[in-house]
Amino acid sequence: MIRWPLPEPMLRALDQARAAAAEGEVPIGAVIVRQGAVIAAAHNRPRALHDPTSHAEIEAIRAAARLLGSERLDGCDLWVTLEPCAMCAGAIVHARIARLYYGASDPKGGAVEHGARVFEQDQCLHRPEVYAGIGEDVASALLKDFFRVRR
Amino acid sequence: MIRWPLPEPMLRALDQARAAAAEGEVPIGAVIVRQGAVIAAAHNRPRALHDPTSHAEIEAIRAAARLLGSERLDGCDLWVTLEPCAMCAGAIVHARIARLYYGASDPKGGAVEHGARVFEQDQCLHRPEVYAGIGEDVASALLKDFFRVRR
């Protein structure tokens, strides 16, 4: 069987998730792509940084905005291994991310297709295009392995 | 007529909102209180910092967590001049803020009593006590003045 290869940005996001696990952080990774190039890659580091807002998406968005010298990431895409939570979905709106690609769905904490459904609210000022389920088996396995060892 | 005085933390948050306006940032301020003392005071600085996540609440939460050396702000209260958006409401959950006090309601962007209603979701892991309408007339006037000058 030949498995369809995952897109390069998701492979990079999964590498970031593995780096998080190696540091004892929940394995979630994200990258920002602009004009075909990865301009930021990050993973969550709430424990190391003592920062409850340090999710992979927030770290990647902040790094990309710093790099571009702009609070808006118009035309940029965000790739992340897990469905974003309400905080991260809100940040995606504020940053004007054009396209969101994510791996595994997250019924417990996701706020795109679950819970707060941030992009579906009437008040939502900017809605990214959303593509889900890219590499979800790999992304889920990383999370399951991480939590299994810790229980 | 004697006006009932605003609580000290909201006065400090309103001072932060004025500081934001003086810097050309949207006038919203926030403080974190722990055991009766203000441990962090901040305002939004997305333009100055080139950071779309730089809302008053996020800045205050990050500063307090850094100060305490913990990703969780158990037992801490957040005072903010405007109803938090989805991003900030999510951060309040992640930080385990005990009590949220806010000034003006925000039908356009708020996610506490409007839109995504983050704390009302079944999946919400932590719900702060919420107290609204504290100093809302002052908080609203600061925002209206700011945008009137710019239109």
Interface residues (C-beta under 8 A of the other chain):
Chain A: P46 R47 L49 H50 D51 P52 T53 S54 I58 I61 R62 A65 R66 L68 G69 S70 E71 R72 L73 C85 A86 M87 C88 A89 G90 A91 V93 H94 A95 R96 P107 K108 G109 A111 H114 G115 A116 R117 V118 Q121 D122 Q123 C124 L125
Chain B: P46 R47 L49 H50 D51 P52 T53 S54 I58 I61 R62 A65 R66 L68 G69 S70 E71 R72 L73 C85 A86 M87 C88 A89 G90 A91 V93 H94 A95 R96 P107 K108 G109 A111 H114 G115 A116 R117 V118 Q121 D122 Q123 C124 L125
